[in-house]
């Protein structure tokens, strides 16, 4: 076992007695994420795009997803909710769905030219909003924050991963 793994198992930052949500890393990350999403929503609202919608548009534009199931997975939503969201995007003329000819259970999603134009706005707005939220950080602090968050994600994934040799 590495020193880092041993330290991770023995370090306790929180205890049930005296637990305070305002001091919780999870709560603070959620508040930061909510602030970022709300600021992006305010800027994208005049274009008729909500948070859930801009996330799906962005995933489609960046080719991170091309089916309803992939979009649901990438945006951490259930397929039913994603189908309803795509209904709204389709009604706005931002995307179209096509059933796969190889497997009728698979529904492919593609952006229309209007959807491409709307999706193009997302990284512009996100860059502005994130830069505003990070205005008090140096480049080194920004890099350190990203490294720490990546480690936190990796530690969380390692803690919830099935043990080697166990059946999932």
Long-range contacts (C-beta under 8 A, 24 or more apart in sequence): 8-155, 25-152, 29-149, 32-133, 35-133, 36-129, 36-130, 36-133, 39-129, 39-132, 39-133, 40-125, 40-126, 40-129, 43-125, 43-128, 43-129, 44-121, 44-122, 44-125, 47-118, 47-121, 48-92, 48-118, 49-118, 49-121, 49-122, 52-77, 52-85, 53-85, 53-88, 53-89, 53-94, 54-118, 54-119, 54-122, 54-125, 56-82, 56-85, 56-86, 56-89, 57-89, 57-94, 57-95, 57-111, 57-115, 57-118, 57-119, 57-122, 58-119, 58-122, 58-123, 60-95, 60-109, 60-110, 60-111, 60-115, 60-119, 61-111, 61-116, 61-119, 61-120, 61-122, 65-109, 66-108, 66-109, 66-110, 67-106, 67-107, 67-108, 67-109, 68-97, 68-107, 68-109, 69-106, 71-109, 89-115, 94-118, 94-119
